[in-house]
């Protein structure tokens, strides 16, 4: 058995029913425990665009922390990830992706709450937070908490090379080169190497500056790229308006019956719809993964609930809105253009990037440009966001001395993604995502009573403007 086959087997195992139950169970449990915190999405959006919280402690604004997290989540998970779910899980996978977003809002709120509540700062005053600090400081069983904290940091460290670096560059290179006719594989490899080298430079100059440098870029980049991409999707949906109702019906039907669609061109079966829906859903919004709280802990905020609300708005925009638009756009396009299904069946369309490219090609002239520019911006911003996530994990594991070597390895994976195999890259990322989710969900569930108590006080008792004056401990950096 080759390496790729081994990775695929491991991917299938870790993304079995146990993982689906853990994630969906956490989403549902925290939805109930927080009294359906999703109904506060209006307040969350309002807070996300408000000014910094006065004299509160933190390194970046609430909006800056949100856009850095959105930079890491609104990316290939929305463009290529949804298409991957459709190809291998069928239209029903899109519904389950959406469900992970709706109920995942509560988990994103919860994991951010404990990240901010249990954050620490180093000797320079820089904030450090995430599941590892929540497990280490908040867990009743200290030894188990420390072990889980280290595991989470290790998994986040490894995951950043997949979901944050190689997957992004691989998808970006795939979309860009799709528009260039090559006469042989050597020309294609040369182009991919050139794209990889350029990305290494563009990513490197920003991530070396740290969280403030990354935030400055993402605050400007995220709103622009999201608007650009959403507009392109809406234009295609309007063009396919006669098929939109049928597309939504097909998505819902396949979600619960697993019926074959498009003549068997895409995945079928309820198990596949669930599996790929949850895999791609988690990849898209990262609720339950524990990634966004790594940066949310840097936010200037009066209390944990405020930043938790801000962070949960990211899941709303990412999956409930952007992924839903993408899914309806793709399915309606396939219904309007039967030749796409034929292309999948006869092997002309074999990758998710090709499916998305074909859909955007239905917009004369501007469609391919919008997709190409959108993919470049999305992938680039995701690499910046995940470089900071990995940075936080490395800081916890190795201290400041590990940052520069980590950045070098991260950039190597950015380059490798452009020339590596797409399916292998996605499978490795799926595995590391799942491994991150386990200790993070344990932290959320174990500390749920803390989350519930704080949410009641700050959110439901009307004390959102109250400052949490609890002392933030200072920890010595590893030398």
C-alpha positions in Angstrom: 0.0 0.0 0.0 1.4 3.4 -1.1 1.7 6.5 1.2 -1.3 8.2 -0.5 -3.4 5.1 0.1 -2.4 4.9 3.8 -3.3 8.6 4.3 -6.6 8.0 2.6 -7.3 5.0 4.9 -6.4 7.1 8.0 -8.6 9.9 6.8 -11.6 7.6 6.4 -11.0 6.2 9.9 -10.7 9.5 11.8 -13.6 11.0 9.9 -15.9 8.1 10.8 -19.1 8.3 12.8 -17.3 8.9 16.1 -15.9 12.3 14.8 -19.3 13.2 13.3 -21.0 12.5 16.6 -18.4 14.4 18.6 -18.7 17.6 16.4 -22.4 17.6 15.9 -22.9 16.6 19.5 -20.8 19.5 20.7 -22.6 21.9 18.4 -26.0 20.7 19.6 -25.1 20.5 23.2 -23.6 24.0 23.3 -26.6 25.4 21.4 -28.9 24.1 24.1 -26.5 25.1 27.0 -26.1 28.6 25.7 -29.9 29.0 25.2 -29.5 29.1 21.4 -26.8 31.9 21.4 -27.4 32.0 17.6 -30.3 34.4 18.2 -27.8 37.0 19.3 -26.2 37.1 15.9 -27.4 40.7 15.3 -25.6 41.8 18.5 -22.6 39.9 17.4 -22.4 41.6 14.0 -22.9 45.0 15.7 -20.0 44.4 18.1 -17.7 43.1 15.4 -17.7 46.5 13.7 -17.6 48.6 16.9 -14.6 50.5 18.1 -12.1 48.9 20.5 -13.2 48.5 24.1 -11.5 51.5 25.6 -9.0 50.7 28.2 -9.5 46.9 27.9 -6.4 44.8 27.5 -5.4 43.3 24.2 -3.1 43.6 21.2 -5.5 44.0 18.3 -9.1 45.3 17.8 -12.1 43.0 18.0 -12.6 43.6 14.2 -9.0 42.9 13.6 -9.2 39.6 15.4 -12.3 38.7 13.5 -10.9 39.5 10.1 -7.7 37.5 10.9 -9.9 34.5 11.8 -12.1 35.1 8.7 -9.0 35.4 6.6 -8.1 31.9 7.7 -11.7 30.5 7.2 -13.1 32.3 4.2 -10.9 30.7 1.6 -10.6 27.5 -0.4 -13.1 25.9 2.0 -15.7 28.1 0.5 -14.6 27.9 -3.2 -12.9 24.5 -3.7 -14.1 22.9 -0.5 -17.8 23.2 -1.3 -17.1 21.8 -4.8 -15.2 18.9 -3.2 -18.1 18.1 -0.9 -20.5 18.2 -3.9 -18.2 15.9 -6.1 -17.7 13.2 -3.5 -20.7 13.6 -1.2 -23.3 14.7 -3.6 -25.7 17.8 -3.3 -26.7 16.6 0.2 -23.2 17.3 1.5 -23.9 21.0 1.0 -26.9 20.9 3.4 -24.8 19.2 6.1 -22.1 21.8 5.5 -24.7 24.5 6.2 -25.9 22.7 9.3 -22.4 22.6 10.7 -22.4 26.4 10.3 -25.8 27.0 11.9 -25.2 24.9 15.0 -21.4 25.5 14.9 -22.0 29.1 15.8 -22.6 28.0 19.4 -19.3 26.0 19.5 -17.4 28.9 18.0 -18.8 31.2 20.7 -18.0 28.7 23.4 -14.4 27.9 22.4 -13.7 31.7 22.0 -15.2 32.4 25.4 -12.8 30.0 27.2 -9.9 31.2 25.1 -10.3 34.8 26.3 -11.2 33.9 29.8 -8.1 31.8 30.4 -5.7 33.8 28.3 -2.3 34.8 29.7 0.3 37.3 28.6 4.1 37.2 28.3 6.7 39.5 29.8 6.1 42.0 27.0 2.4 42.2 27.6 1.4 40.2 24.4 -1.7 38.1 24.9 -1.5 34.3 24.5 -4.6 32.1 24.4 -6.3 29.1 22.9 -7.5 25.7 23.9 -4.2 24.8 25.4 -4.4 27.6 28.0 -8.1 26.8 28.7 -7.2 23.1 29.2 -4.1 23.9 31.3 -5.7 26.6 33.5 -9.4 25.7 33.6 -9.4 21.9 33.6 -10.1 20.3 37.0 -7.8 17.4 36.3 -4.5 19.2 35.9 -2.4 16.4 34.5 -5.0 15.4 31.9 -5.4 19.1 31.1 -1.7 19.5 30.4 -1.5 16.5 28.2 -4.5 17.5 26.2 -3.1 21.1 25.9 0.2 19.8 24.5 -1.7 17.5 22.1 -3.8 20.4 20.9 -0.8 22.6 20.3 1.0 19.8 18.4 -2.0 19.1 16.2 -2.5 22.8 15.5 1.2 23.1 14.7 1.0 20.2 12.2 -2.4 21.3 10.8 -1.1 24.7 9.9 1.2 23.1 7.3 -1.8 21.4 5.7 -5.0 23.5 6.0 -3.0 26.7 6.3 -0.2 26.3 3.8 -0.2 23.5 1.3 -3.9 23.2 0.7 -4.2 26.9 0.0 -1.3 27.1 -2.4 -2.4 23.9 -4.1 -5.9 25.2 -4.7 -4.6 28.6 -5.8 -2.2 27.1 -8.3 -4.9 24.8 -9.6 -7.3 27.6 -10.4 -4.6 29.9 -11.9 -3.1 27.3 -14.2 -6.5 26.2 -15.3 -6.6 29.3 -17.5 -3.2 28.6 -19.1 -2.8 26.1 -22.0 0.3 24.0 -21.4 1.7 21.7 -24.1 3.4 19.4 -21.6 3.7 18.6 -17.9 7.1 20.2 -17.6 5.6 23.6 -18.5 2.9 23.1 -15.9 5.4 22.2 -13.3 7.5 25.2 -14.1 4.4 27.5 -13.8 3.5 25.9 -10.5 7.1 26.4 -9.2 6.9 30.1 -10.2 3.6 30.6 -8.4 5.0 28.8 -5.4 8.1 31.1 -5.3 6.0 34.2 -5.6 3.7 33.1 -2.8 6.6 32.4 -0.5 7.8 36.0 -0.9 4.3 37.5 -0.5 3.4 35.4 2.6 6.9 35.7 4.1 7.1 39.5 4.1 3.8 39.7 6.1 4.0 36.8 8.6 7.5 38.0 9.8 5.8 41.1 11.2 3.6 39.1 13.6 -0.1 39.4 14.6 -0.3 43.2 14.2 1.2 43.1 10.7 -1.2 40.2 9.7 -4.2 42.1 11.1 -3.4 45.2 9.2 -3.5 43.3 5.9 -6.6 41.2 6.7 -8.7 44.1 7.9 -8.4 45.5 4.4 -8.4 42.3 2.4 -11.2 40.3 3.9 -14.2 42.6 3.2 -13.0 43.2 -0.3 -12.5 39.5 -1.2 -15.7 38.4 0.4 -17.8 41.0 -1.5 -16.1 40.3 -4.8 -16.6 36.5 -4.5 -20.2 36.7 -3.2 -21.1 39.1 -6.0 -19.8 36.7 -8.6 -21.8 33.8 -7.1 -25.0 35.9 -7.0 -24.6 36.9 -10.6 -24.4 33.2 -11.6 -27.4 32.3 -9.4 -29.4 35.1 -11.1 -28.4 33.7 -14.5 -29.5 30.3 -13.4 -32.7 31.6 -11.6 -35.0 29.1 -13.4 -33.0 26.2 -11.7 -32.5 27.7 -8.2 -35.7 26.1 -6.8 -34.8 22.7 -8.2 -31.2 23.1 -6.9 -32.4 23.8 -3.3 -34.9 20.9 -3.5 -32.1 18.5 -4.8 -29.8 19.6 -2.0 -32.4 18.9 0.7 -33.6 15.6 -0.9 -30.1 14.2 -1.2 -29.2 15.3 2.3 -31.8 12.9 3.8 -32.0 10.2 1.2 -28.6 10.0 -0.4 -30.2 9.6 -3.8 -27.9 9.7 -6.8 -27.7 13.0 -8.7 -26.7 14.1 -12.1 -26.7 10.5 -13.4 -24.2 9.4 -10.8 -21.6 12.0 -11.8 -21.3 13.1 -8.1 -21.2 11.2 -4.9 -24.3 9.5 -3.5 -25.4 7.9 -0.3 -26.4 9.3 3.0 -23.1 8.3 4.7 -21.0 10.1 2.1 -23.2 13.2 2.2 -22.8 13.3 6.0 -19.1 12.6 6.0 -18.1 15.1 3.3 -20.6 17.6 4.6 -19.1 17.6 8.0 -15.5 17.4 6.8 -15.9 20.3 4.3 -18.1 22.2 6.8 -15.4 22.0 9.5 -12.7 22.9 7.0 -14.8 25.9 6.0 -15.9 27.5 9.3 -13.5 25.7 11.7 -16.1 25.6 14.5 -14.9 23.0 17.0 -11.4 23.1 15.6 -10.2 25.7 18.1 -8.3 27.7 15.5 -10.0 31.1 15.6 -9.7 31.4 19.4 -5.9 31.4 19.0 -6.1 34.9 17.6 -9.3 36.0 19.4 -7.3 35.9 22.6 -5.3 38.8 21.3 -8.4 41.0 21.0 -8.9 44.1 23.0 -12.2 43.3 24.8 -13.9 44.1 28.1 -15.0 40.6 28.8 -14.9 37.1 27.2 -18.5 37.2 26.1 -18.0 40.2 23.8 -15.2 38.7 21.8 -17.0 35.3 21.8 -20.0 37.0 20.1 -17.7 38.7 17.6 -16.0 35.4 16.8 -19.3 33.6 16.3 -20.3 36.1 13.6 -17.5 34.8 11.6 -19.1 31.4 11.3 -22.4 33.0 10.3 -20.7 34.9 7.4 -18.4 32.0 6.4 -20.8 29.0 6.3 -24.4 30.2 6.8 -24.0 32.8 4.0 -20.9 32.3 1.8 -21.0 28.4 1.7 -24.7 28.4 1.1 -24.4 30.8 -1.8 -21.5 28.7 -3.3 -23.5 25.5 -3.0 -26.7 26.8 -4.6 -24.5 28.4 -7.3 -22.7 25.1 -8.1 -25.8 22.9 -8.1 -27.9 25.3 -10.2 -25.1 25.7 -12.7 -24.9 21.9 -13.1 -28.6 21.7 -13.6 -28.5 24.5 -16.2 -25.5 22.9 -18.0 -25.8 19.1 -18.3 -22.5 19.1 -20.1 -20.8 19.6 -16.7 -22.1 16.2 -15.4 -21.0 14.6 -18.7 -17.6 16.1 -18.2 -17.3 14.5 -14.8 -18.5 11.2 -16.0 -16.1 11.0 -18.9 -13.1 12.2 -16.9 -12.8 15.7 -18.3 -13.6 17.3 -14.9 -11.8 15.4 -12.1 -11.1 18.0 -9.5 -13.1 20.4 -7.5 -11.2 23.4 -8.8 -12.1 22.5 -12.3 -15.8 22.3 -11.3 -15.7 25.7 -9.8 -13.8 27.1 -12.7 -16.4 25.7 -15.1 -19.2 27.3 -13.1 -17.6 30.8 -13.1 -16.8 30.4 -16.8 -20.6 30.8 -17.4 -20.1 34.6 -16.8 -18.7 35.9 -20.0 -15.2 37.4 -19.7 -15.5 38.5 -16.1 -16.3 35.2 -14.5 -12.9 33.5 -14.8 -11.3 36.8 -13.7 -13.5 37.1 -10.6 -12.7 33.5 -9.6 -9.0 33.8 -10.2 -8.7 37.0 -8.3 -11.0 35.7 -5.6 -9.0 32.5 -5.2 -5.7 34.4 -5.1 -7.0 36.7 -2.3 -8.8 34.0 -0.4 -5.8 31.6 -0.4 -3.3 34.3 0.4 -5.3 35.6 3.4 -5.9 32.1 4.7 -2.2 31.4 4.7 -1.6 34.6 6.7 -4.3 33.7 9.2 -3.1 30.1 9.7 0.6 31.2 9.9 -0.5 33.1 13.0 -2.4 30.1 14.4 0.7 28.0 14.0 2.8 30.7 15.6 0.6 30.6 18.8 1.0 26.8 18.9 4.8 27.0 18.5 5.0 29.7 21.1 3.2 27.4 23.6 5.4 24.3 22.7 8.8 25.8 22.2 8.8 29.5 23.1 10.0 32.4 21.0 13.0 30.4 19.8 10.7 28.2 17.7 9.0 31.0 15.7 11.6 31.7 13.0 12.2 28.0 12.2 8.5 27.5 12.1 8.0 30.3 9.6 10.7 28.8 7.4 9.0 25.4 7.4 5.6 27.0 6.8 6.9 28.7 3.7 8.4 25.4 2.5 4.9 23.9 2.7 3.5 26.8 0.8 5.9 26.1 -2.0 5.3 22.3 -1.8 1.5 22.7 -2.1 1.9 24.3 -5.5 3.7 21.2 -6.9 2.2 18.5 -4.6 -0.8 16.2 -5.3 -4.1 17.8 -4.6 -6.0 14.8 -3.2 -3.1 13.8 -0.9 -2.9 17.4 0.4 -6.6 17.5 1.2 -6.6 14.1 3.0 -3.6 15.1 5.2 -5.4 18.3 6.2 -8.6 16.4 7.0 -6.7 14.2 9.4 -5.0 17.1 11.2 -8.3 19.0 11.5 -9.9 16.0 13.2 -7.0 15.6 15.6 -7.2 19.3 16.6 -11.0 19.0 17.1 -10.8 16.2 19.8 -9.0 18.0 22.6 -10.7 21.3 21.7 -14.2 19.8 22.0 -13.2 18.1 25.2 -12.2 21.6 26.6 -15.5 23.1 25.5 -17.6 20.3 27.0 -15.6 20.1 30.2 -15.8 23.9 30.8 -19.4 24.3 29.6 -20.6 25.3 33.0 -18.1 28.2 33.1 -19.4 29.2 29.6 -23.0 29.0 30.7 -22.5 31.0 33.9 -20.6 33.8 32.1 -23.0 33.9 29.2 -26.0 34.3 31.5 -24.3 37.1 33.3 -22.9 39.1 30.4 -25.3 38.3 27.5 -28.7 37.5 29.0 -28.5 39.7 32.2 -27.5 42.7 30.2 -24.0 43.2 31.3 -22.1 43.1 28.0 -20.5 46.5 28.8 -19.2 45.3 32.1 -15.4 44.9 32.4 -13.9 41.6 33.6 -11.3 42.8 36.1 -9.8 39.3 36.7 -6.1 39.5 36.6 -4.5 38.1 33.5 -1.4 36.1 34.6 2.0 36.6 33.1 3.9 33.6 32.0 7.6 33.3 31.2 8.4 32.5 27.6 10.4 29.4 27.1 14.0 30.3 26.2 
